[in-house]
Amino acid sequence: MMLLCTDVGNTNIKFALYEKDRQVVKLRFATDSKKTDDEFAVELFTIFHINSVDVKKIDGSIISSVVPKVTDSLVKAIKTVTEQDSIVLGPGVKSGLDIRIDNPSTLGSDIVAMCVAVKEMYKCPAVIIGLGTATTIVYLNENKCYCGGAISPGVGISLDALTSSGALLPSTDLKPPKKVINTNTEDCIRSGIIFGTASMIDGMIDRYKDETGNVSTVVATGGLAYAIVNNCRHDIIIDDDLILEGLKIIYNKNKK
């Protein structure tokens, strides 16, 4: 039998199917809050069919979502396709994570799932970097407790803001230029966005070490992790499945 883990981000929705704790299928499509539950159901059924997934073998489902407009539609779509009710990660769902911030209920489900995965899979204290629509940099202490972090605009948001607000600045891809100091506008933008973000992350890691006195592991995840982390100077592990792995762990803590 299989478990369906769903990570709803602002840009993409990622699905992973696990069979006996082993990931067997991973799927992705764009997040669209305008879609109905029927449209999500058709799209999900089609993707499963293309990947030869027998939906009758899916006997569990868990969702992390940072897009409330999509959550209910996706829950209904998954119910239609798999006949399974989904656990929606949020207050009341056991995660096993000790959250030491002012208001634990405000912590995003994606960050909870990331931290649960790192807590189980990596040595702590740890810095966890999420490179998605927003860039999040959070900290687990030596007792594997969530102690807070920092949030900044994501790489995509920064690039869009720059090119849409600057009339003469062209849109560009996120391929790293060969050097930091460049002689054309496109590579100058790439340098600022990619090397600038990498330098920010390096600097924040140093500040986390200064403030806490100890960091054993640094882990990064998210769609832009490879483009940025490969240009950082610190030793950073890239784990693209961090949220999905965390969801699998949390599901196992909550299943009846």
Residue pairs with C-beta under 8 A, 6 or more apart in sequence:
1 19
1 57
1 58
1 59
1 60
2 17
2 18
2 19
2 24
2 57
2 58
2 59
2 60
3 17
3 18
3 19
3 58
3 59
3 60
3 61
3 62
3 248
3 251
4 15
4 16
4 17
4 58
4 60
4 61
4 62
4 78
4 82
4 84
4 86
5 15
5 16
5 17
5 18
5 61
5 62
5 244
5 247
5 248
5 251
6 13
6 14
6 15
6 61
6 62
6 63
6 64
6 65
6 74
6 78
6 86
6 247
7 13
7 14
7 15
7 63
7 64
7 110
7 113
7 243
7 244
7 247
8 31
8 63
8 64
8 65
8 66
8 67
8 70
8 71
8 74
9 31
9 66
9 67
9 110
9 132
9 133
10 31
10 66
10 67
10 132
10 133
11 30
11 31
11 132
11 133
11 156
11 223
12 28
12 29
12 30
12 31
12 223
13 28
13 29
13 30
13 31
13 70
13 74
14 26
14 27
14 28
14 243
14 244
15 25
15 26
15 27
15 28
15 44
15 47
16 23
16 25
16 26
16 27
16 241
16 244
16 248
17 23
17 24
17 25
17 26
17 53
17 58
18 24
18 248
19 57
21 248
23 241
23 244
25 51
25 53
26 241
26 244
27 47
27 48
27 51
29 43
29 47
31 67
31 70
32 70
33 67
33 69
33 70
35 43
35 70
35 73
36 73
37 72
37 73
37 74
37 76
37 77
37 80
38 77
38 80
40 73
40 74
40 76
40 77
41 76
41 77
41 80
41 81
44 77
44 78
44 81
45 55
45 81
48 55
48 81
55 81
55 82
58 82
58 84
59 84
60 84
60 251
60 255
61 78
61 82
61 84
61 85
61 86
61 87
62 86
62 87
62 88
62 89
62 247
62 248
62 250
62 251
62 254
63 71
63 74
63 75
63 78
63 86
63 87
63 88
63 89
63 247
64 89
64 109
64 110
64 112
64 113
64 243
64 246
64 247
65 71
65 74
65 88
65 89
65 109
66 108
66 109
66 110
71 88
74 86
75 85
75 86
75 88
78 84
78 86
79 85
79 86
87 93
87 250
87 251
87 254
89 95
89 109
89 112
89 113
89 247
89 250
90 109
91 105
93 250
93 254
94 250
94 253
94 254
95 112
95 116
95 250
95 253
96 116
96 119
96 249
96 250
96 253
97 112
97 115
97 116
97 119
97 144
97 145
97 146
98 143
98 144
98 145
98 146
99 107
99 112
99 145
99 146
100 145
100 146
100 147
100 148
101 107
101 146
101 147
101 148
107 146
110 130
110 132
110 243
111 128
111 130
111 136
111 138
111 146
111 149
112 146
112 246
112 250
113 242
113 243
113 244
113 246
113 247
113 250
114 128
114 130
114 138
114 221
114 242
114 243
114 246
115 128
115 138
115 140
115 146
115 246
116 246
116 249
116 250
117 239
117 242
117 243
117 245
117 246
117 249
118 124
118 126
118 128
118 140
118 217
118 219
118 242
119 140
119 144
120 249
121 239
121 245
122 217
122 219
122 237
123 216
123 217
124 140
124 141
124 142
124 143
124 144
124 216
124 217
125 139
125 140
125 141
125 142
125 212
125 214
125 215
125 216
125 217
126 139
126 140
126 215
126 216
126 217
126 218
126 219
127 137
127 138
127 139
127 205
127 208
127 215
127 217
127 218
127 219
128 136
128 137
128 138
128 139
128 140
128 149
128 218
128 219
128 220
128 221
128 242
129 135
129 136
129 137
129 201
129 218
129 219
129 220
129 221
129 222
129 225
129 229
129 236
130 136
130 137
130 138
130 220
130 221
130 222
131 154
131 155
131 220
131 221
131 222
131 223
131 224
131 225
131 228
131 229
132 154
132 222
132 223
132 224
133 154
133 156
133 157
134 151
134 152
134 153
134 154
134 157
135 151
135 152
135 153
135 154
135 155
135 197
135 200
135 201
136 149
136 150
136 151
137 149
137 150
137 151
137 152
137 201
137 204
137 205
137 208
138 146
138 148
138 149
138 150
139 146
139 147
139 148
139 149
139 208
139 212
140 146
140 147
141 147
141 212
142 214
150 204
152 200
153 161
154 224
155 174
155 193
155 194
155 197
155 224
155 227
155 228
156 224
158 193
158 197
159 171
159 172
159 174
159 189
159 193
162 169
162 189
162 193
163 169
163 170
163 171
163 172
163 189
169 185
169 189
170 185
170 186
170 189
172 186
172 189
172 190
173 190
174 190
174 193
174 194
174 224
174 227
175 190
175 227
176 190
176 194
176 195
176 227
176 230
176 231
177 187
177 190
177 191
177 194
179 191
180 191
180 195
181 191
182 188
182 190
182 191
194 227
194 228
194 231
195 231
197 228
198 228
198 229
198 231
198 232
198 233
201 228
201 229
201 232
201 234
201 236
202 232
202 233
202 234
205 215
205 218
205 234
208 215
209 215
217 237
218 234
218 235
218 236
218 237
219 236
219 237
219 238
219 239
219 242
220 228
220 229
220 236
220 237
220 238
220 239
221 238
221 239
221 240
221 241
221 242
221 243
222 240
225 238
225 240
226 238
229 236
229 238
239 245
